[in-house]
Amino acid sequence: MISKNTLINLAELEELVEKSLDKTTLAPSHFDYYRGGAADELTMKRNCQAFAEISIWPRMLVDISKRDMSLSLAGQEIDMPIVIAPTAFQALAHSQGELATAAAAKKLNTIMTLSTLSNHDIEEVAKAGNHLWYQLYVYKDRAITKDLVARAEANNYKALVVTVDSPVLGRRERDIRNHFTLPPGLRAANLEKFALGNIKNNKNDSNNNNQDSDLASYIASLYDTSLTWKDLEWIISLTKLPVLVKGVLRGDDAIKAVAAGAKGIIVSNHGGRQLDTTISTIEALPGIIAAIEKANSSNSNTLVEVLLDGGIRRGTDILKALAMGAKAVMIGRPVLWGLALSGQSGVEAVLNLLKSEFDLAMALSGCGNLAAITSDLISREK
């Protein structure tokens, strides 16, 4: 239904999905699950709006006849600073789900991050992808965490992404209203060996009292709410893979993550899906960068990379994030929209569009490579 030749921008893409639900495998309640945020969804909206308040000051008469956006990220050579964020239950959008997304990332030589709550398991996705990271939620039963880490390592995943902003699920009112659950036949595939693959339908459960979605009830029963920085040290001790910490918005938390052994920080508010009215990610980025620069300068053996997700919808957004110090950005919802409409080719179209827009932003800003994207290119509007 879409291709790189027909896709104009990502805002229109989401609208197209909404108008075309009957031509996709997405039920309206599952579309709401993907697009929704917490409470009044102010943070979700703010993630996008905050980019518009940053102005670009382009350089002129720079030779941009040759442009290069390739980079090394967590030790992997990729073709662009655009990587795929972890998003759960992708088979709601398309039967191939995470397999299609991994294949698209492989074709464009970038990174795909597999969610713990994926419909296709670690082993299946490893066969479809190349540069793969694995996102980890931490369960009360530590044997589950050990198993997931070991499986990721054994299947050639290149990094672990530990999500720290979800000890409980945010209040997602769309999901409460829709009694969100997985349809028959779909499971949390990575957890089936622990008999935890089923996200139980609690719609008629008298104890649920219609106050939670099935996913919120599932997480409340299984996730470890006692998790601390000491536990992050334990997770890092389980693997030789670099560990990135996702969900950090404060500089002091970034310092704690580095002290625990993290090799990367992902500035994220979970797409505005956890605590509403938190700061947008692009507004939080300068404080994180300042903290990480201090940590990097004080320890020559430590080089911590910073990524950002939340609200990336234009190539100019990527330019702004990199000018403020991020090494790369992650995208989530747009990948799901491409996946819903056209499977692997839809994801490729989304990645190609952002790559093309970013290349244009580089050219018109006088940047021939990523090193030329410096802080003097931008300013925040008053």
C-alpha positions as CSV (number, residue, x, y, z in Angstrom):
1,M,0.0,0.0,0.0
2,I,2.9,2.4,0.5
3,S,6.5,2.7,-0.9
4,K,9.3,5.1,-0.7
5,N,7.9,6.7,-3.8
6,T,4.4,7.3,-2.4
7,L,5.1,8.2,1.2
8,I,5.2,12.0,1.6
9,N,5.6,12.4,5.4
10,L,5.0,10.5,8.6
11,A,2.1,12.6,9.9
12,E,0.1,11.6,6.8
13,L,1.2,8.0,7.3
14,E,-0.5,7.8,10.7
15,E,-3.7,9.3,9.3
16,L,-3.6,6.8,6.4
17,V,-3.4,3.9,8.8
18,E,-6.4,5.2,10.7
19,K,-8.4,5.5,7.5
20,S,-7.3,2.1,6.3
21,L,-7.8,-0.1,9.3
22,D,-10.2,-2.4,7.4
23,K,-7.3,-3.1,5.0
24,T,-4.9,-4.1,7.8
25,T,-4.8,-6.6,10.6
26,L,-5.1,-3.9,13.2
27,A,-8.2,-3.8,15.2
28,P,-9.3,-0.3,16.3
29,S,-8.4,-1.1,20.0
30,H,-4.9,-2.2,18.9
31,F,-4.4,0.9,16.8
32,D,-5.3,2.8,20.0
33,Y,-2.7,0.7,21.9
34,Y,0.0,1.8,19.5
35,R,-0.9,5.4,19.2
36,G,-2.0,6.1,22.7
37,G,-0.1,7.8,25.6
38,A,-0.6,8.1,29.4
39,A,-3.5,10.1,30.9
40,D,-4.1,13.3,29.0
41,E,-1.3,12.4,26.5
42,L,0.4,15.8,27.1
43,T,3.9,14.3,27.2
44,M,3.3,12.3,24.0
45,K,2.3,15.5,22.2
46,R,5.1,17.5,23.8
47,N,7.7,15.2,22.4
48,C,6.8,16.3,18.9
49,Q,6.0,19.9,19.7
50,A,9.3,20.6,21.4
51,F,11.3,20.0,18.2
52,A,9.3,22.8,16.5
53,E,10.6,25.3,19.1
54,I,14.2,24.7,18.0
55,S,15.5,26.7,15.1
56,I,18.2,25.8,12.7
57,W,20.9,28.3,11.7
58,P,22.3,26.8,8.4
59,R,25.8,27.4,7.0
60,M,26.2,28.6,3.4
61,L,28.7,27.9,0.7
62,V,29.9,24.6,2.1
63,D,30.8,21.8,-0.3
64,I,28.1,19.2,0.4
65,S,28.5,17.4,-2.9
66,K,29.4,14.3,-1.0
67,R,27.5,13.5,2.2
68,D,28.1,10.6,4.7
69,M,25.8,9.8,7.6
70,S,27.4,6.4,8.5
71,L,28.6,5.8,12.0
72,S,29.7,3.3,14.6
73,L,27.2,2.7,17.3
74,A,27.9,0.3,20.2
75,G,30.6,-1.2,18.1
76,Q,28.4,-1.7,15.0
77,E,29.0,0.0,11.7
78,I,25.6,1.2,10.4
79,D,24.6,3.5,7.5
80,M,22.5,6.1,9.3
81,P,21.9,7.5,12.8
82,I,18.3,6.2,12.7
83,V,17.7,2.9,14.6
84,I,14.5,1.1,15.5
85,A,13.2,1.4,19.1
86,P,11.7,-1.6,20.9
87,T,7.9,-1.8,20.4
88,A,5.8,-4.7,21.7
89,F,3.4,-7.1,20.0
90,Q,4.2,-6.2,16.4
91,A,2.1,-9.1,15.0
92,L,-0.9,-7.0,15.8
93,A,0.1,-4.8,12.9
94,H,1.2,-7.5,10.5
95,S,1.5,-11.3,10.6
96,Q,5.3,-11.2,10.1
97,G,5.6,-8.6,12.9
98,E,9.1,-8.4,14.3
99,L,10.5,-10.6,11.5
100,A,9.5,-8.0,8.9
101,T,10.9,-5.2,10.9
102,A,14.2,-7.0,11.5
103,A,14.5,-7.8,7.8
104,A,13.8,-4.1,6.9
105,A,16.5,-2.9,9.3
106,K,18.9,-5.5,7.8
107,K,18.3,-4.2,4.3
108,L,19.0,-0.6,5.3
109,N,22.0,-1.6,7.4
110,T,20.7,-0.2,10.7
111,I,19.8,-1.6,14.1
112,M,16.5,-3.1,15.2
113,T,15.8,-3.5,18.9
114,L,13.6,-6.4,19.8
115,S,11.1,-6.0,22.7
116,T,10.9,-8.5,25.5
117,L,7.1,-8.5,24.7
118,S,7.5,-9.6,21.1
119,N,5.2,-11.9,19.2
120,H,8.2,-13.6,17.5
121,D,10.9,-14.9,19.8
122,I,14.6,-14.1,20.1
123,E,15.6,-17.1,18.0
124,E,13.2,-16.4,15.2
125,V,14.1,-12.8,14.8
126,A,17.9,-13.6,15.0
127,K,17.4,-15.5,11.7
128,A,15.7,-12.5,10.0
129,G,17.9,-9.7,11.2
130,N,21.5,-8.5,11.4
131,H,22.4,-5.6,13.7
132,L,20.0,-6.6,16.6
133,W,19.7,-5.3,20.1
134,Y,17.6,-6.9,22.8
135,Q,15.4,-4.8,25.1
136,L,15.0,-6.2,28.6
137,Y,12.3,-5.9,31.2
138,V,13.2,-7.3,34.6
139,Y,10.9,-9.9,36.1
140,K,10.5,-10.8,39.8
141,D,11.8,-14.2,39.0
142,R,15.5,-13.6,38.2
143,A,15.8,-16.9,36.4
144,I,13.7,-15.3,33.6
145,T,16.1,-12.4,33.3
146,K,19.1,-14.7,33.2
147,D,17.4,-16.8,30.5
148,L,16.6,-13.8,28.3
149,V,20.1,-12.4,28.6
150,A,21.7,-15.7,27.8
151,R,19.4,-16.3,24.8
152,A,20.1,-12.8,23.4
153,E,23.9,-13.4,23.7
154,A,23.7,-16.9,22.2
155,N,21.8,-15.6,19.2
156,N,24.3,-12.9,18.3
157,Y,22.4,-9.8,19.6
158,K,24.9,-7.0,19.8
159,A,23.7,-5.1,22.9
160,L,21.1,-5.1,25.7
161,V,18.7,-2.3,26.3
162,V,17.4,-2.2,29.9
163,T,14.2,-0.3,30.2
164,V,14.1,1.4,33.6
165,D,11.0,3.6,33.4
166,S,8.3,0.9,33.6
167,P,8.3,-0.7,37.1
168,V,4.5,-0.4,36.7
169,L,2.5,0.5,33.6
170,G,1.4,4.1,33.1
171,R,-2.3,4.8,33.1
172,R,-3.2,4.4,29.4
173,E,-6.8,5.3,29.3
174,R,-7.4,4.2,25.7
175,D,-6.3,0.7,26.8
176,I,-8.5,0.8,29.9
177,R,-11.5,1.9,27.8
178,N,-10.8,-0.8,25.2
179,H,-10.0,-3.6,27.7
180,F,-6.8,-4.1,25.7
181,T,-5.7,-7.7,25.3
182,L,-4.0,-9.9,22.7
183,P,-6.2,-11.7,20.3
184,P,-6.3,-15.5,20.2
185,G,-3.1,-17.0,18.8
186,L,-0.7,-14.2,19.8
187,R,1.6,-14.6,22.7
188,A,4.5,-12.9,24.5
189,A,6.7,-15.4,22.6
190,N,9.9,-15.0,24.6
191,L,8.2,-16.0,27.8
192,E,6.3,-19.1,26.7
193,K,8.9,-21.5,28.3
194,F,8.0,-19.9,31.6
195,A,4.2,-20.3,31.0
196,L,4.0,-16.5,30.8
197,G,3.2,-16.1,27.1
198,N,-0.5,-15.5,27.6
199,I,-1.7,-11.9,28.3
200,K,-5.0,-12.9,30.1
201,N,-8.2,-11.3,29.1
202,N,-9.6,-9.8,32.3
203,K,-12.6,-8.1,30.8
204,N,-15.0,-10.2,32.8
205,D,-12.7,-10.7,35.8
206,S,-14.6,-9.3,38.9
207,N,-11.2,-8.5,40.5
208,N,-10.1,-6.3,37.6
209,N,-13.0,-3.9,38.1
210,N,-12.3,-2.4,34.7
211,Q,-9.5,-0.3,36.1
212,D,-6.7,-1.9,34.2
213,S,-6.0,-3.3,30.7
214,D,-4.9,-6.9,30.6
215,L,-1.3,-5.7,29.9
216,A,-1.3,-3.5,33.0
217,S,-2.5,-6.4,35.1
218,Y,0.1,-8.7,33.6
219,I,3.0,-6.3,34.3
220,A,1.8,-5.6,37.8
221,S,1.9,-9.3,38.6
222,L,5.3,-10.0,37.1
223,Y,7.6,-7.0,36.9
224,D,10.1,-6.3,39.7
225,T,9.1,-3.0,41.3
226,S,12.0,-3.2,43.8
227,L,14.6,-2.7,41.0
228,T,17.5,-0.3,41.9
229,W,20.8,0.7,40.5
230,K,22.4,-2.2,42.4
231,D,20.2,-4.5,40.3
232,L,21.4,-2.8,37.1
233,E,25.0,-3.8,38.2
234,W,23.8,-7.4,38.5
235,I,22.2,-7.4,35.1
236,I,25.4,-5.9,33.6
237,S,27.4,-8.7,35.3
238,L,25.4,-11.3,33.4
239,T,26.7,-10.4,30.0
240,K,29.7,-9.3,27.9
241,L,27.4,-7.3,25.7
242,P,27.3,-3.5,26.1
243,V,24.3,-2.5,28.1
244,L,22.3,0.7,27.3
245,V,19.8,2.1,29.9
246,K,16.6,3.3,28.4
247,G,14.2,5.7,30.1
248,V,16.6,8.2,31.6
249,L,15.5,11.9,31.8
250,R,17.8,13.3,34.6
251,G,21.5,14.0,34.5
252,D,22.1,12.5,38.0
253,D,20.4,9.2,36.9
254,A,22.6,9.1,33.9
255,I,25.7,9.4,36.2
256,K,24.3,6.5,38.3
257,A,23.8,4.4,35.1
258,V,27.4,5.0,34.1
259,A,28.7,4.2,37.6
260,A,26.8,0.9,37.3
261,G,28.6,0.0,34.1
262,A,26.2,1.2,31.4
263,K,27.8,1.9,28.0
264,G,24.9,3.9,26.7
265,I,22.0,6.1,27.7
266,I,18.7,6.3,25.8
267,V,16.9,9.5,26.7
268,S,13.3,8.4,26.7
269,N,10.0,8.9,28.4
270,H,8.5,5.8,26.8
271,G,6.8,7.7,24.0
272,G,4.7,9.6,26.6
273,R,3.2,6.3,27.7
274,Q,4.3,6.2,31.4
275,L,4.1,9.4,33.5
276,D,2.2,12.2,31.8
277,T,3.5,15.8,32.0
278,T,7.1,14.6,32.2
279,I,9.7,16.7,30.3
280,S,10.0,16.0,26.5
281,T,13.1,14.0,25.5
282,I,14.7,16.8,23.4
283,E,14.3,19.2,26.4
284,A,15.9,16.6,28.7
285,L,18.8,15.9,26.3
286,P,21.1,18.8,27.3
287,G,21.2,17.8,30.9
288,I,22.0,14.3,30.0
289,I,24.7,15.3,27.6
290,A,26.4,17.5,30.2
291,A,26.4,14.7,32.7
292,I,27.8,12.2,30.3
293,E,30.5,14.5,29.0
294,K,31.6,15.0,32.6
295,A,31.6,11.2,33.1
296,N,33.5,10.6,29.9
297,S,36.1,13.2,30.7
298,S,36.7,11.9,34.2
299,N,37.3,8.3,33.0
300,S,39.3,7.8,29.8
301,N,38.3,4.2,29.8
302,T,34.6,5.0,29.7
303,L,32.9,6.2,26.5
304,V,29.2,6.4,27.0
305,E,27.0,7.0,23.9
306,V,23.7,8.9,24.1
307,L,20.7,8.2,22.0
308,L,17.2,9.8,22.0
309,D,13.7,8.6,21.2
310,G,10.3,10.3,21.4
311,G,8.8,12.6,18.8
312,I,11.1,12.0,15.8
313,R,9.0,12.6,12.8
314,R,11.2,14.7,10.4
315,G,14.7,14.7,9.2
316,T,15.2,18.1,10.8
317,D,14.3,16.5,14.1
318,I,17.2,14.1,13.7
319,L,19.5,17.0,12.8
320,K,18.5,18.9,15.9
321,A,18.9,15.9,18.2
322,L,22.4,15.3,16.9
323,A,23.3,19.0,17.1
324,M,22.4,18.8,20.8
325,G,24.7,15.9,21.4
326,A,22.8,12.7,20.7
327,K,24.8,10.2,18.6
328,A,21.6,8.6,17.1
329,V,17.9,8.6,17.4
330,M,15.4,5.8,17.8
331,I,11.9,5.6,16.2
332,G,9.0,3.6,17.3
333,R,5.4,4.4,16.2
334,P,6.3,5.3,12.6
335,V,7.7,1.8,12.1
336,L,4.5,0.3,13.3
337,W,2.5,2.4,10.8
338,G,4.7,1.3,7.9
339,L,4.5,-2.3,9.1
340,A,0.7,-2.2,9.4
341,L,0.2,-0.9,5.8
342,S,2.9,-2.8,3.9
343,G,4.9,-5.2,6.1
344,Q,8.6,-5.2,5.5
345,S,8.4,-2.8,2.5
346,G,6.4,-0.4,4.7
347,V,9.1,-0.3,7.3
348,E,11.7,0.2,4.6
349,A,9.6,3.1,3.2
350,V,9.6,4.8,6.7
351,L,13.3,4.4,7.2
352,N,14.1,5.6,3.6
353,L,11.9,8.7,4.0
354,L,13.5,9.7,7.3
355,K,17.0,9.0,5.8
356,S,16.1,11.1,2.7
357,E,14.8,14.0,4.9
358,F,17.9,13.9,7.1
359,D,20.2,13.9,4.1
360,L,18.4,16.9,2.8
361,A,18.6,18.7,6.2
362,M,22.4,17.9,6.3
363,A,22.8,19.3,2.8
364,L,20.8,22.5,3.4
365,S,22.6,23.1,6.7
366,G,26.1,22.8,5.2
367,C,26.9,19.4,6.8
368,G,28.8,16.9,4.7
369,N,29.1,14.4,7.6
370,L,27.9,13.8,11.1
371,A,30.9,15.5,12.7
372,A,29.8,18.7,11.1
373,I,26.5,18.7,12.9
374,T,27.5,20.9,15.9
375,S,25.6,22.9,18.5
376,D,26.0,26.2,16.8
377,L,23.5,25.0,14.1
378,I,20.6,25.4,16.4
379,S,18.9,27.7,19.0
380,R,15.8,27.4,21.0
381,E,13.0,30.0,20.3
382,K,12.2,32.4,23.1
